[in-house]
Amino acid sequence: MCGIVGYIGDGNVYDVLVKGLHRLEYRGYDSAGIALVAPDGRLNLYKAKGKVSNLEDYCRDKDLRAKAGIAHTRWATHGEPSDSNAHPHFSQDGRIALVHNGTIENYKLLKDALKQHGCTFHSETDTEVLVQLIEYIKINNDCSLLDAVREALKQVVGAYAIAVIERDHPDTIIAARKSSPLVIGIGDKETFLASDATPIVEYTKNVVYLKDGEVAVIKRDEPLKLVDLENKDCDIDIRTLEMSISQLEKGGYPHFMLKEIFEQPNTLRDCIRGRVVDDGKRILINGILDNKEKFLNAKRIVIVACGTSWHAGLLGKYLLQDMTRIPVEVEYASEFRYSNPVLDDRDIVIAISQSGETADTLAAVEIARKQGAFVYGVSNVVGSSIPRETDSGTYIHVGPEIGVASTKAFTGQVMVLTMLAAAIGQLRGTLAPEQVAELGKYIIRIPDLVTKVLGLAPQIEHLSLIYTYARNFLYLGRGYSYPVALEGALKLKEISYIHAEGYPAAEMKHGPIAIIDAEMPSVIIAPNDHLYEKIVNNVQQVKSREGSIIAIVTEGDKEIRELADHVLEVPAVPECLTPIITSIPLQLLSYYIAINKRKNVDMPRNLAKSVTVE
């Protein structure tokens, strides 16, 4: 959550920072601000409530000359969205400006102590406490900004990514991180700083991912320096970015979400490439091959994730249990971290996170490792924290996902979990070679089948007009289709603000059936699998109570077609692959309903893409 940008170089500082804020706006859009160190030594601070465009409007008649600067787009934690709570924040003497992503848990204690020493606060944020603390330490210890930042961070409890500039040293930015991401881009006589690589990629491919407890000293015309909180030098590991600028643009689509839905045939090809070989006869996952003994001897798998990734994890449970015969549990990472879990060295914990920076999932990883479990990461962002903190893992390789409502990352996660399950089953002998070959054959075909499903878009767009003003939705599925129902309901809630619930279809009669009537549409995921006859019965129960039914069925279905009000047909695939196929129509349905309601599908209210605070 929240986005940080910083820049020192000969380019137009304001333009670089504002363009970077637009790239990061999917991380937060409650307010935005910028601090510029002018050539005459003044430190100019401009802030505005709302989106980055509001900040641009505010800055049109301002002095934008600068030698360096930092900027921020906010997702509110402490303090409501407002101009005063927007970052950057000034120190009391106006000499220091700071931007911050994260949560300072002991900010009230620090704030009370600073007030006793005469500090005055102008916002409700925990961030202002940190910049005031840095100033207090600097003045009272007559030390450098670097030393003041290090000492202040020693007193902080919580998560942070910060960037700090000082009026008296305009050619320096100090940055630091703990449990919140920061990336430094190293260009030709210019240096960039950002919460992720999206603002950097058009300027340089050379980046350094800050590690927890590292402090960066970024100076004009000097090499990057990294130290820890004790001022000991840290090694600098320069990585090469793999993303391209075209991945960060809409490419002719009206919204990133629609673009990302339609990218799925290609992203799934990238996800599969090199992992399904010999015409599908073998499935190779390096993280499995390199850790054979762990998977051969595993007694239990625990999956931890949040949000959409949790839905993928629930599918992972079905996949892994079916193919490997290892018991699997699925936990919300936010609950797992506080549940006093019992783990040992024969447990495997799979941590799933699109961004690789989800705070609760990272905390779960730390707990699992401390208890001796083998931790396996499934992430999208190369170089993010979860791949660095886990024992091994697999990238989903779907490219940057800008839309807040996850689409291509979900199908990428499910595909990786399918291949993981098959690879482990292949290794343990719980899947016969002919079973692997049959599954592999269909996995190779999935991108083309998804292209076919996307051909339903005009039909779904027309269908959405009928249901745009529904106030509630019920999503039902059984077996592999139950997590798909949960994900479909979440997508609709996230971007259209219509209340929707996902349920196992058999549980309908244990409560939800009471609210089914002509005003309650039901979306029923009913592919032709081993539970088909059961789901037909559930459809009949909804129909007998005058409920309106949208059914997703396998091509050629006749029984449910006669009962449902609307039918969307998808290609036949093995049961374990149906979630990838059936989730696509639900993504499109939520998108078109939200567009009909004139909602901002890429930036839904109160939501941010990467939840990097608790």
Secondary structure, 3 states (H helix, E strand, C coil): CCEEEEEECCCCHHHHHHHHHHHHHHHCCCEEEEEEECCCCCEEEEEEECCHHHHHHHHCCCCCCCCEEEEEEECCCCCCCCCCCCCCEECCCCCEEEEEEEEECCHHHHHHHHHHCCCCCCCCCHHHHHHHHHHHHHHHHCCCHHHHHHHHHHCCCEEEEEEEEECCEEEEEEEEEECCCCEEEECCCCEEEECCCCCCCCCCCEEEECCCCEEEEEECCCCCEEEECCCCECCCCEEECCCCHHHHCCCCCCCHHHHHHHCHHHHHHHHHCCCEEHHHCEECCHHHHCCHHHHHCCCEEEEEECHHHHHHHHHHHHHHHHHHCCCEEEEEHHHHCCCCCCCCCCEEEEEEECCCCCHHHHHHHHHHHHCCCEEEEEECCCCCHHHHHCCEEEECCCCCCCCCCCCHHHHHHHHHHHHHHHHHHHHHCCCCHHHHHHHHHHHHHHHHHHHHHHCCHHHHHHHHHHHCCCCEEEEEECCCHHHHHHHHHHHHHHHHCCEEEEEEHHHHHHCHHHHCCCCCEEEEEECCCCCHHHHHHHHHHHHCCCCEEEEEEECCCCCCCCCCCEEEEECCCCHHHHHHHHHHHHHHHHHHHHHHCCCCCCCCCCCCCCCCCC
